[in-house]
């Protein structure tokens, strides 16, 4: 393989990897958001729980659920954190068996994003090091950042438009991509829906894609300036 072809392959691998890196990285960033937590910020914007959680109870349970997702141990080792939660009054569990099963799946997916993030991070950073290491290929490194940022912006704008005009379809497609059909639907009276209603996820989706969009613009600008 000649050197020019190798450089082009590395560049395009970086370009393609950048949108995925920003996507999974932003998910983990939002999960790690603690002070104030995302639920604390969001609950001030959406309707209160119609089945009786006070704002304080709702925030307590939501933060406890996110704390479970942040733990580095596996779902099997940490699911007790959710199983031990009790509804106000202290007798009945907060989450039923179907909800617990879904939260096991959620943590498994969230944990897999950590592995995917570091693989993509290694690909992008390693590729950029290869491209920027030699003066004659530094322009290709700048192009990788520029095109990777532009590709991210294009994809995110398309996704945001899709979310805006067909939120229900987007929500269903996302869940069917990561979870088995029938394992992620619940009654409105179930705790998961009371704590994390549809509006919660709609706003989360906009925040998620908006953060990726801004990150893509920043990378594109940096790449463009370096290219010049």
Rosetta constraint file for C-alpha pairs under 8 A:
AtomPair CA 1 CA 5 HARMONIC 6.71 0.50
AtomPair CA 1 CA 6 HARMONIC 6.66 0.50
AtomPair CA 2 CA 6 HARMONIC 6.39 0.50
AtomPair CA 3 CA 7 HARMONIC 6.19 0.50
AtomPair CA 4 CA 8 HARMONIC 6.28 0.50
AtomPair CA 5 CA 9 HARMONIC 6.19 0.50
AtomPair CA 6 CA 10 HARMONIC 6.22 0.50
AtomPair CA 7 CA 11 HARMONIC 6.12 0.50
AtomPair CA 7 CA 131 HARMONIC 7.10 0.50
AtomPair CA 7 CA 137 HARMONIC 7.49 0.50
AtomPair CA 7 CA 140 HARMONIC 7.56 0.50
AtomPair CA 8 CA 12 HARMONIC 6.21 0.50
AtomPair CA 8 CA 140 HARMONIC 7.72 0.50
AtomPair CA 9 CA 13 HARMONIC 6.08 0.50
AtomPair CA 10 CA 14 HARMONIC 6.26 0.50
AtomPair CA 10 CA 127 HARMONIC 5.86 0.50
AtomPair CA 10 CA 131 HARMONIC 7.77 0.50
AtomPair CA 11 CA 15 HARMONIC 6.23 0.50
AtomPair CA 11 CA 127 HARMONIC 7.04 0.50
AtomPair CA 11 CA 128 HARMONIC 7.88 0.50
AtomPair CA 11 CA 131 HARMONIC 7.50 0.50
AtomPair CA 11 CA 140 HARMONIC 6.51 0.50
AtomPair CA 11 CA 141 HARMONIC 6.74 0.50
AtomPair CA 11 CA 143 HARMONIC 7.69 0.50
AtomPair CA 11 CA 144 HARMONIC 5.28 0.50
AtomPair CA 12 CA 16 HARMONIC 6.08 0.50
AtomPair CA 12 CA 144 HARMONIC 6.83 0.50
AtomPair CA 13 CA 17 HARMONIC 6.04 0.50
AtomPair CA 13 CA 123 HARMONIC 7.91 0.50
AtomPair CA 13 CA 124 HARMONIC 7.89 0.50
AtomPair CA 13 CA 127 HARMONIC 7.82 0.50
AtomPair CA 14 CA 18 HARMONIC 6.08 0.50
AtomPair CA 14 CA 123 HARMONIC 6.82 0.50
AtomPair CA 14 CA 124 HARMONIC 5.06 0.50
AtomPair CA 14 CA 127 HARMONIC 6.14 0.50
AtomPair CA 14 CA 128 HARMONIC 7.38 0.50
AtomPair CA 14 CA 144 HARMONIC 6.22 0.50
AtomPair CA 14 CA 145 HARMONIC 7.95 0.50
AtomPair CA 14 CA 148 HARMONIC 7.11 0.50
AtomPair CA 15 CA 19 HARMONIC 7.77 0.50
AtomPair CA 15 CA 144 HARMONIC 5.31 0.50
AtomPair CA 15 CA 145 HARMONIC 6.89 0.50
AtomPair CA 15 CA 147 HARMONIC 6.07 0.50
AtomPair CA 15 CA 148 HARMONIC 4.07 0.50
AtomPair CA 15 CA 149 HARMONIC 7.83 0.50
AtomPair CA 15 CA 151 HARMONIC 7.55 0.50
AtomPair CA 16 CA 20 HARMONIC 7.56 0.50
AtomPair CA 16 CA 148 HARMONIC 6.52 0.50
AtomPair CA 16 CA 151 HARMONIC 7.85 0.50
AtomPair CA 17 CA 21 HARMONIC 6.06 0.50
AtomPair CA 17 CA 120 HARMONIC 6.29 0.50
AtomPair CA 17 CA 123 HARMONIC 7.40 0.50
AtomPair CA 17 CA 124 HARMONIC 6.56 0.50
AtomPair CA 17 CA 148 HARMONIC 7.78 0.50
AtomPair CA 18 CA 22 HARMONIC 6.19 0.50
AtomPair CA 18 CA 120 HARMONIC 7.77 0.50
AtomPair CA 18 CA 124 HARMONIC 6.73 0.50
AtomPair CA 18 CA 148 HARMONIC 5.55 0.50
AtomPair CA 18 CA 149 HARMONIC 7.29 0.50
AtomPair CA 18 CA 152 HARMONIC 7.25 0.50
AtomPair CA 19 CA 23 HARMONIC 6.11 0.50
AtomPair CA 19 CA 148 HARMONIC 6.83 0.50
AtomPair CA 19 CA 149 HARMONIC 7.51 0.50
AtomPair CA 19 CA 151 HARMONIC 7.04 0.50
AtomPair CA 19 CA 152 HARMONIC 4.82 0.50
AtomPair CA 19 CA 216 HARMONIC 7.70 0.50
AtomPair CA 20 CA 24 HARMONIC 6.27 0.50
AtomPair CA 20 CA 120 HARMONIC 7.50 0.50
AtomPair CA 21 CA 25 HARMONIC 5.83 0.50
AtomPair CA 21 CA 117 HARMONIC 5.93 0.50
AtomPair CA 21 CA 120 HARMONIC 5.56 0.50
AtomPair CA 21 CA 121 HARMONIC 6.47 0.50
AtomPair CA 22 CA 26 HARMONIC 5.87 0.50
AtomPair CA 22 CA 212 HARMONIC 5.95 0.50
AtomPair CA 22 CA 215 HARMONIC 7.38 0.50
AtomPair CA 22 CA 216 HARMONIC 7.92 0.50
AtomPair CA 23 CA 27 HARMONIC 6.52 0.50
AtomPair CA 23 CA 208 HARMONIC 7.99 0.50
AtomPair CA 23 CA 212 HARMONIC 6.40 0.50
AtomPair CA 24 CA 28 HARMONIC 6.46 0.50
AtomPair CA 24 CA 113 HARMONIC 5.89 0.50
AtomPair CA 24 CA 114 HARMONIC 7.74 0.50
AtomPair CA 24 CA 116 HARMONIC 7.46 0.50
AtomPair CA 24 CA 117 HARMONIC 5.96 0.50
AtomPair CA 25 CA 29 HARMONIC 6.15 0.50
AtomPair CA 25 CA 113 HARMONIC 7.93 0.50
AtomPair CA 25 CA 117 HARMONIC 6.06 0.50
AtomPair CA 26 CA 30 HARMONIC 6.12 0.50
AtomPair CA 26 CA 208 HARMONIC 6.55 0.50
AtomPair CA 26 CA 211 HARMONIC 7.11 0.50
AtomPair CA 26 CA 212 HARMONIC 6.78 0.50
AtomPair CA 27 CA 31 HARMONIC 6.25 0.50
AtomPair CA 27 CA 208 HARMONIC 6.99 0.50
AtomPair CA 28 CA 32 HARMONIC 6.15 0.50
AtomPair CA 28 CA 110 HARMONIC 7.57 0.50
AtomPair CA 28 CA 113 HARMONIC 7.46 0.50
AtomPair CA 28 CA 114 HARMONIC 7.33 0.50
AtomPair CA 29 CA 33 HARMONIC 6.27 0.50
AtomPair CA 30 CA 38 HARMONIC 7.45 0.50
AtomPair CA 30 CA 208 HARMONIC 7.74 0.50
AtomPair CA 31 CA 66 HARMONIC 6.88 0.50
AtomPair CA 31 CA 69 HARMONIC 7.47 0.50
AtomPair CA 31 CA 70 HARMONIC 6.91 0.50
AtomPair CA 32 CA 70 HARMONIC 6.58 0.50
AtomPair CA 33 CA 37 HARMONIC 5.49 0.50
AtomPair CA 33 CA 38 HARMONIC 6.39 0.50
AtomPair CA 34 CA 38 HARMONIC 7.08 0.50
AtomPair CA 36 CA 40 HARMONIC 6.13 0.50
AtomPair CA 36 CA 41 HARMONIC 6.74 0.50
AtomPair CA 37 CA 41 HARMONIC 6.52 0.50
AtomPair CA 37 CA 63 HARMONIC 7.33 0.50
AtomPair CA 38 CA 42 HARMONIC 5.99 0.50
AtomPair CA 39 CA 43 HARMONIC 5.69 0.50
AtomPair CA 39 CA 59 HARMONIC 6.55 0.50
AtomPair CA 39 CA 62 HARMONIC 6.67 0.50
AtomPair CA 39 CA 63 HARMONIC 7.24 0.50
AtomPair CA 40 CA 44 HARMONIC 6.91 0.50
AtomPair CA 40 CA 59 HARMONIC 6.32 0.50
AtomPair CA 41 CA 45 HARMONIC 7.46 0.50
AtomPair CA 42 CA 46 HARMONIC 6.61 0.50
AtomPair CA 42 CA 200 HARMONIC 6.89 0.50
AtomPair CA 43 CA 47 HARMONIC 7.50 0.50
AtomPair CA 43 CA 48 HARMONIC 7.48 0.50
AtomPair CA 43 CA 55 HARMONIC 7.77 0.50
AtomPair CA 43 CA 59 HARMONIC 7.83 0.50
AtomPair CA 46 CA 199 HARMONIC 7.10 0.50
AtomPair CA 46 CA 200 HARMONIC 7.42 0.50
AtomPair CA 48 CA 53 HARMONIC 7.98 0.50
AtomPair CA 48 CA 54 HARMONIC 7.88 0.50
AtomPair CA 48 CA 55 HARMONIC 7.09 0.50
AtomPair CA 49 CA 53 HARMONIC 5.68 0.50
AtomPair CA 49 CA 54 HARMONIC 7.38 0.50
AtomPair CA 49 CA 55 HARMONIC 7.94 0.50
AtomPair CA 49 CA 58 HARMONIC 7.84 0.50
AtomPair CA 49 CA 194 HARMONIC 5.96 0.50
AtomPair CA 49 CA 195 HARMONIC 7.61 0.50
AtomPair CA 50 CA 194 HARMONIC 7.86 0.50
AtomPair CA 51 CA 189 HARMONIC 6.92 0.50
AtomPair CA 51 CA 194 HARMONIC 7.62 0.50
AtomPair CA 53 CA 57 HARMONIC 5.72 0.50
AtomPair CA 53 CA 58 HARMONIC 5.63 0.50
AtomPair CA 54 CA 58 HARMONIC 6.08 0.50
AtomPair CA 55 CA 59 HARMONIC 6.14 0.50
AtomPair CA 56 CA 60 HARMONIC 6.10 0.50
AtomPair CA 57 CA 61 HARMONIC 6.20 0.50
AtomPair CA 57 CA 88 HARMONIC 7.97 0.50
AtomPair CA 58 CA 62 HARMONIC 6.11 0.50
AtomPair CA 58 CA 195 HARMONIC 6.16 0.50
AtomPair CA 59 CA 63 HARMONIC 5.99 0.50
AtomPair CA 60 CA 64 HARMONIC 6.16 0.50
AtomPair CA 61 CA 65 HARMONIC 6.20 0.50
AtomPair CA 61 CA 85 HARMONIC 7.94 0.50
AtomPair CA 61 CA 195 HARMONIC 7.54 0.50
AtomPair CA 62 CA 66 HARMONIC 6.31 0.50
AtomPair CA 62 CA 195 HARMONIC 6.19 0.50
AtomPair CA 62 CA 196 HARMONIC 7.88 0.50
AtomPair CA 63 CA 67 HARMONIC 6.04 0.50
AtomPair CA 64 CA 68 HARMONIC 6.46 0.50
AtomPair CA 64 CA 81 HARMONIC 7.92 0.50
AtomPair CA 64 CA 82 HARMONIC 7.73 0.50
AtomPair CA 65 CA 69 HARMONIC 6.70 0.50
AtomPair CA 65 CA 82 HARMONIC 6.72 0.50
AtomPair CA 66 CA 70 HARMONIC 6.28 0.50
AtomPair CA 67 CA 71 HARMONIC 6.50 0.50
AtomPair CA 68 CA 78 HARMONIC 6.64 0.50
AtomPair CA 68 CA 79 HARMONIC 7.33 0.50
AtomPair CA 68 CA 81 HARMONIC 6.47 0.50
AtomPair CA 68 CA 82 HARMONIC 7.32 0.50
AtomPair CA 69 CA 107 HARMONIC 5.64 0.50
AtomPair CA 69 CA 110 HARMONIC 7.30 0.50
AtomPair CA 71 CA 78 HARMONIC 7.47 0.50
AtomPair CA 72 CA 111 HARMONIC 7.92 0.50
AtomPair CA 73 CA 77 HARMONIC 6.15 0.50
AtomPair CA 73 CA 78 HARMONIC 6.55 0.50
AtomPair CA 74 CA 78 HARMONIC 6.39 0.50
AtomPair CA 74 CA 107 HARMONIC 7.77 0.50
AtomPair CA 74 CA 108 HARMONIC 7.41 0.50
AtomPair CA 74 CA 111 HARMONIC 7.82 0.50
AtomPair CA 75 CA 79 HARMONIC 5.44 0.50
AtomPair CA 75 CA 104 HARMONIC 5.54 0.50
AtomPair CA 75 CA 107 HARMONIC 5.96 0.50
AtomPair CA 75 CA 108 HARMONIC 6.45 0.50
AtomPair CA 76 CA 104 HARMONIC 7.50 0.50
AtomPair CA 78 CA 82 HARMONIC 8.00 0.50
AtomPair CA 79 CA 83 HARMONIC 6.35 0.50
AtomPair CA 79 CA 100 HARMONIC 7.69 0.50
AtomPair CA 79 CA 104 HARMONIC 6.84 0.50
AtomPair CA 80 CA 84 HARMONIC 5.81 0.50
AtomPair CA 81 CA 85 HARMONIC 6.83 0.50
AtomPair CA 82 CA 94 HARMONIC 7.78 0.50
AtomPair CA 82 CA 95 HARMONIC 7.22 0.50
AtomPair CA 82 CA 100 HARMONIC 7.33 0.50
AtomPair CA 83 CA 93 HARMONIC 6.88 0.50
AtomPair CA 83 CA 94 HARMONIC 7.63 0.50
AtomPair CA 83 CA 95 HARMONIC 6.92 0.50
AtomPair CA 83 CA 100 HARMONIC 7.20 0.50
AtomPair CA 84 CA 93 HARMONIC 7.01 0.50
AtomPair CA 85 CA 93 HARMONIC 5.93 0.50
AtomPair CA 85 CA 94 HARMONIC 5.48 0.50
AtomPair CA 85 CA 95 HARMONIC 7.58 0.50
AtomPair CA 86 CA 90 HARMONIC 5.22 0.50
AtomPair CA 86 CA 91 HARMONIC 6.43 0.50
AtomPair CA 86 CA 92 HARMONIC 5.62 0.50
AtomPair CA 86 CA 93 HARMONIC 4.35 0.50
AtomPair CA 86 CA 94 HARMONIC 4.68 0.50
AtomPair CA 87 CA 91 HARMONIC 6.93 0.50
AtomPair CA 87 CA 92 HARMONIC 5.66 0.50
AtomPair CA 87 CA 93 HARMONIC 5.82 0.50
AtomPair CA 87 CA 94 HARMONIC 4.80 0.50
AtomPair CA 94 CA 191 HARMONIC 6.43 0.50
AtomPair CA 95 CA 99 HARMONIC 5.60 0.50
AtomPair CA 95 CA 100 HARMONIC 6.11 0.50
AtomPair CA 95 CA 190 HARMONIC 7.58 0.50
AtomPair CA 95 CA 191 HARMONIC 6.16 0.50
AtomPair CA 95 CA 192 HARMONIC 7.39 0.50
AtomPair CA 96 CA 100 HARMONIC 6.18 0.50
AtomPair CA 97 CA 101 HARMONIC 6.11 0.50
AtomPair CA 98 CA 102 HARMONIC 6.25 0.50
AtomPair CA 98 CA 183 HARMONIC 7.30 0.50
AtomPair CA 99 CA 103 HARMONIC 6.20 0.50
AtomPair CA 99 CA 186 HARMONIC 7.92 0.50
AtomPair CA 99 CA 192 HARMONIC 6.93 0.50
AtomPair CA 100 CA 104 HARMONIC 6.29 0.50
AtomPair CA 101 CA 105 HARMONIC 6.55 0.50
AtomPair CA 101 CA 183 HARMONIC 7.87 0.50
AtomPair CA 102 CA 106 HARMONIC 6.16 0.50
AtomPair CA 102 CA 183 HARMONIC 6.27 0.50
AtomPair CA 102 CA 184 HARMONIC 6.20 0.50
AtomPair CA 103 CA 107 HARMONIC 6.15 0.50
AtomPair CA 104 CA 108 HARMONIC 6.27 0.50
AtomPair CA 105 CA 109 HARMONIC 6.25 0.50
AtomPair CA 105 CA 179 HARMONIC 7.18 0.50
AtomPair CA 106 CA 110 HARMONIC 6.08 0.50
AtomPair CA 107 CA 111 HARMONIC 5.84 0.50
AtomPair CA 108 CA 112 HARMONIC 6.16 0.50
AtomPair CA 109 CA 113 HARMONIC 6.41 0.50
AtomPair CA 109 CA 178 HARMONIC 7.23 0.50
AtomPair CA 110 CA 114 HARMONIC 7.02 0.50
AtomPair CA 111 CA 115 HARMONIC 7.08 0.50
AtomPair CA 112 CA 116 HARMONIC 6.25 0.50
AtomPair CA 113 CA 117 HARMONIC 5.83 0.50
AtomPair CA 114 CA 118 HARMONIC 6.43 0.50
AtomPair CA 115 CA 119 HARMONIC 6.32 0.50
AtomPair CA 116 CA 120 HARMONIC 6.11 0.50
AtomPair CA 117 CA 121 HARMONIC 5.86 0.50
AtomPair CA 118 CA 122 HARMONIC 5.99 0.50
AtomPair CA 119 CA 123 HARMONIC 6.31 0.50
AtomPair CA 120 CA 124 HARMONIC 6.09 0.50
AtomPair CA 121 CA 125 HARMONIC 5.89 0.50
AtomPair CA 122 CA 126 HARMONIC 5.52 0.50
AtomPair CA 123 CA 127 HARMONIC 5.81 0.50
AtomPair CA 124 CA 128 HARMONIC 6.11 0.50
AtomPair CA 125 CA 129 HARMONIC 6.12 0.50
AtomPair CA 126 CA 130 HARMONIC 6.31 0.50
AtomPair CA 127 CA 131 HARMONIC 6.27 0.50
AtomPair CA 128 CA 132 HARMONIC 5.89 0.50
AtomPair CA 128 CA 141 HARMONIC 5.70 0.50
AtomPair CA 128 CA 144 HARMONIC 7.82 0.50
AtomPair CA 129 CA 133 HARMONIC 5.61 0.50
AtomPair CA 130 CA 134 HARMONIC 7.61 0.50
AtomPair CA 131 CA 137 HARMONIC 5.29 0.50
AtomPair CA 131 CA 138 HARMONIC 5.51 0.50
AtomPair CA 131 CA 139 HARMONIC 7.99 0.50
AtomPair CA 131 CA 140 HARMONIC 6.26 0.50
AtomPair CA 131 CA 141 HARMONIC 4.86 0.50
AtomPair CA 132 CA 137 HARMONIC 6.22 0.50
AtomPair CA 132 CA 138 HARMONIC 4.37 0.50
AtomPair CA 132 CA 139 HARMONIC 7.83 0.50
AtomPair CA 132 CA 140 HARMONIC 7.87 0.50
AtomPair CA 132 CA 141 HARMONIC 5.62 0.50
AtomPair CA 133 CA 137 HARMONIC 7.54 0.50
AtomPair CA 133 CA 138 HARMONIC 7.08 0.50
AtomPair CA 134 CA 138 HARMONIC 6.31 0.50
AtomPair CA 137 CA 141 HARMONIC 6.70 0.50
AtomPair CA 138 CA 142 HARMONIC 6.37 0.50
AtomPair CA 139 CA 143 HARMONIC 6.15 0.50
AtomPair CA 139 CA 226 HARMONIC 7.54 0.50
AtomPair CA 139 CA 227 HARMONIC 5.65 0.50
AtomPair CA 140 CA 144 HARMONIC 6.09 0.50
AtomPair CA 141 CA 145 HARMONIC 6.48 0.50
AtomPair CA 141 CA 223 HARMONIC 7.87 0.50
AtomPair CA 142 CA 146 HARMONIC 6.14 0.50
AtomPair CA 142 CA 222 HARMONIC 7.79 0.50
AtomPair CA 142 CA 223 HARMONIC 4.50 0.50
AtomPair CA 142 CA 224 HARMONIC 6.79 0.50
AtomPair CA 142 CA 226 HARMONIC 5.51 0.50
AtomPair CA 142 CA 227 HARMONIC 5.14 0.50
AtomPair CA 143 CA 147 HARMONIC 5.82 0.50
AtomPair CA 143 CA 223 HARMONIC 6.04 0.50
AtomPair CA 143 CA 224 HARMONIC 7.27 0.50
AtomPair CA 143 CA 227 HARMONIC 6.45 0.50
AtomPair CA 144 CA 148 HARMONIC 5.72 0.50
AtomPair CA 144 CA 223 HARMONIC 7.24 0.50
AtomPair CA 145 CA 149 HARMONIC 5.95 0.50
AtomPair CA 145 CA 219 HARMONIC 5.77 0.50
AtomPair CA 145 CA 220 HARMONIC 5.94 0.50
AtomPair CA 145 CA 222 HARMONIC 7.17 0.50
AtomPair CA 145 CA 223 HARMONIC 4.65 0.50
AtomPair CA 145 CA 224 HARMONIC 7.88 0.50
AtomPair CA 146 CA 150 HARMONIC 6.19 0.50
AtomPair CA 146 CA 219 HARMONIC 6.35 0.50
AtomPair CA 146 CA 220 HARMONIC 4.05 0.50
AtomPair CA 146 CA 221 HARMONIC 6.74 0.50
AtomPair CA 146 CA 222 HARMONIC 7.03 0.50
AtomPair CA 146 CA 223 HARMONIC 4.13 0.50
AtomPair CA 146 CA 224 HARMONIC 5.46 0.50
AtomPair CA 147 CA 151 HARMONIC 5.93 0.50
AtomPair CA 147 CA 220 HARMONIC 6.67 0.50
AtomPair CA 147 CA 223 HARMONIC 7.84 0.50
AtomPair CA 148 CA 152 HARMONIC 6.16 0.50
AtomPair CA 148 CA 216 HARMONIC 7.47 0.50
AtomPair CA 148 CA 219 HARMONIC 7.51 0.50
AtomPair CA 148 CA 220 HARMONIC 6.99 0.50
AtomPair CA 149 CA 153 HARMONIC 6.25 0.50
AtomPair CA 149 CA 215 HARMONIC 7.65 0.50
AtomPair CA 149 CA 216 HARMONIC 4.17 0.50
AtomPair CA 149 CA 217 HARMONIC 5.86 0.50
AtomPair CA 149 CA 218 HARMONIC 7.30 0.50
AtomPair CA 149 CA 219 HARMONIC 5.01 0.50
AtomPair CA 149 CA 220 HARMONIC 4.25 0.50
AtomPair CA 149 CA 221 HARMONIC 7.95 0.50
AtomPair CA 150 CA 154 HARMONIC 6.20 0.50
AtomPair CA 150 CA 216 HARMONIC 6.57 0.50
AtomPair CA 150 CA 217 HARMONIC 7.04 0.50
AtomPair CA 150 CA 220 HARMONIC 5.78 0.50
AtomPair CA 151 CA 155 HARMONIC 6.17 0.50
AtomPair CA 151 CA 216 HARMONIC 7.93 0.50
AtomPair CA 152 CA 156 HARMONIC 6.00 0.50
AtomPair CA 152 CA 212 HARMONIC 7.54 0.50
AtomPair CA 152 CA 213 HARMONIC 6.85 0.50
AtomPair CA 152 CA 216 HARMONIC 5.35 0.50
AtomPair CA 153 CA 157 HARMONIC 6.05 0.50
AtomPair CA 153 CA 212 HARMONIC 7.95 0.50
AtomPair CA 153 CA 213 HARMONIC 5.42 0.50
AtomPair CA 153 CA 216 HARMONIC 5.57 0.50
AtomPair CA 153 CA 217 HARMONIC 6.59 0.50
AtomPair CA 154 CA 158 HARMONIC 6.33 0.50
AtomPair CA 155 CA 159 HARMONIC 6.23 0.50
AtomPair CA 156 CA 160 HARMONIC 5.99 0.50
AtomPair CA 156 CA 209 HARMONIC 6.12 0.50
AtomPair CA 156 CA 210 HARMONIC 7.94 0.50
AtomPair CA 156 CA 212 HARMONIC 7.23 0.50
AtomPair CA 156 CA 213 HARMONIC 6.04 0.50
AtomPair CA 157 CA 161 HARMONIC 6.17 0.50
AtomPair CA 157 CA 213 HARMONIC 7.58 0.50
AtomPair CA 158 CA 162 HARMONIC 6.21 0.50
AtomPair CA 159 CA 163 HARMONIC 6.09 0.50
AtomPair CA 159 CA 209 HARMONIC 7.76 0.50
AtomPair CA 160 CA 164 HARMONIC 6.08 0.50
AtomPair CA 160 CA 206 HARMONIC 7.11 0.50
AtomPair CA 160 CA 209 HARMONIC 6.81 0.50
AtomPair CA 161 CA 165 HARMONIC 6.22 0.50
AtomPair CA 162 CA 166 HARMONIC 5.57 0.50
AtomPair CA 162 CA 167 HARMONIC 6.97 0.50
AtomPair CA 162 CA 170 HARMONIC 7.03 0.50
AtomPair CA 163 CA 167 HARMONIC 4.48 0.50
AtomPair CA 163 CA 170 HARMONIC 5.98 0.50
AtomPair CA 163 CA 205 HARMONIC 7.97 0.50
AtomPair CA 166 CA 170 HARMONIC 6.22 0.50
AtomPair CA 167 CA 171 HARMONIC 5.97 0.50
AtomPair CA 167 CA 202 HARMONIC 7.53 0.50
AtomPair CA 168 CA 172 HARMONIC 6.21 0.50
AtomPair CA 169 CA 173 HARMONIC 6.07 0.50
AtomPair CA 170 CA 174 HARMONIC 6.08 0.50
AtomPair CA 171 CA 175 HARMONIC 6.39 0.50
AtomPair CA 172 CA 176 HARMONIC 6.06 0.50
AtomPair CA 173 CA 177 HARMONIC 6.04 0.50
AtomPair CA 174 CA 178 HARMONIC 6.78 0.50
AtomPair CA 175 CA 179 HARMONIC 5.58 0.50
AtomPair CA 175 CA 184 HARMONIC 7.30 0.50
AtomPair CA 176 CA 180 HARMONIC 6.23 0.50
AtomPair CA 176 CA 181 HARMONIC 6.03 0.50
AtomPair CA 179 CA 183 HARMONIC 6.90 0.50
AtomPair CA 179 CA 184 HARMONIC 7.07 0.50
AtomPair CA 180 CA 184 HARMONIC 7.67 0.50
AtomPair CA 186 CA 190 HARMONIC 6.39 0.50
AtomPair CA 186 CA 192 HARMONIC 7.78 0.50
AtomPair CA 186 CA 193 HARMONIC 7.04 0.50
AtomPair CA 187 CA 193 HARMONIC 7.20 0.50
AtomPair CA 188 CA 193 HARMONIC 5.63 0.50
AtomPair CA 188 CA 194 HARMONIC 6.67 0.50
AtomPair CA 189 CA 193 HARMONIC 6.98 0.50
AtomPair CA 189 CA 194 HARMONIC 6.56 0.50
AtomPair CA 190 CA 194 HARMONIC 6.32 0.50
AtomPair CA 191 CA 195 HARMONIC 5.95 0.50
AtomPair CA 192 CA 196 HARMONIC 5.72 0.50
AtomPair CA 192 CA 197 HARMONIC 7.67 0.50
AtomPair CA 193 CA 197 HARMONIC 4.77 0.50
AtomPair CA 193 CA 198 HARMONIC 7.62 0.50
AtomPair CA 196 CA 200 HARMONIC 5.68 0.50
AtomPair CA 196 CA 201 HARMONIC 7.07 0.50
AtomPair CA 197 CA 201 HARMONIC 6.85 0.50
AtomPair CA 198 CA 202 HARMONIC 6.19 0.50
AtomPair CA 199 CA 203 HARMONIC 6.14 0.50
AtomPair CA 200 CA 204 HARMONIC 6.14 0.50
AtomPair CA 201 CA 205 HARMONIC 5.94 0.50
AtomPair CA 202 CA 206 HARMONIC 6.43 0.50
AtomPair CA 203 CA 207 HARMONIC 6.14 0.50
AtomPair CA 204 CA 208 HARMONIC 5.91 0.50
AtomPair CA 205 CA 209 HARMONIC 6.08 0.50
AtomPair CA 206 CA 210 HARMONIC 5.73 0.50
AtomPair CA 207 CA 211 HARMONIC 6.02 0.50
AtomPair CA 208 CA 212 HARMONIC 6.40 0.50
AtomPair CA 209 CA 213 HARMONIC 6.00 0.50
AtomPair CA 210 CA 214 HARMONIC 6.26 0.50
AtomPair CA 211 CA 215 HARMONIC 6.21 0.50
AtomPair CA 212 CA 216 HARMONIC 6.06 0.50
AtomPair CA 213 CA 217 HARMONIC 6.26 0.50
AtomPair CA 214 CA 218 HARMONIC 6.24 0.50
AtomPair CA 215 CA 219 HARMONIC 6.28 0.50
AtomPair CA 216 CA 220 HARMONIC 6.09 0.50
AtomPair CA 217 CA 221 HARMONIC 6.11 0.50
AtomPair CA 218 CA 222 HARMONIC 6.19 0.50
AtomPair CA 219 CA 223 HARMONIC 6.05 0.50
AtomPair CA 220 CA 224 HARMONIC 6.01 0.50
AtomPair CA 221 CA 225 HARMONIC 6.11 0.50
AtomPair CA 222 CA 226 HARMONIC 6.14 0.50
AtomPair CA 223 CA 227 HARMONIC 5.97 0.50
AtomPair CA 224 CA 228 HARMONIC 6.40 0.50
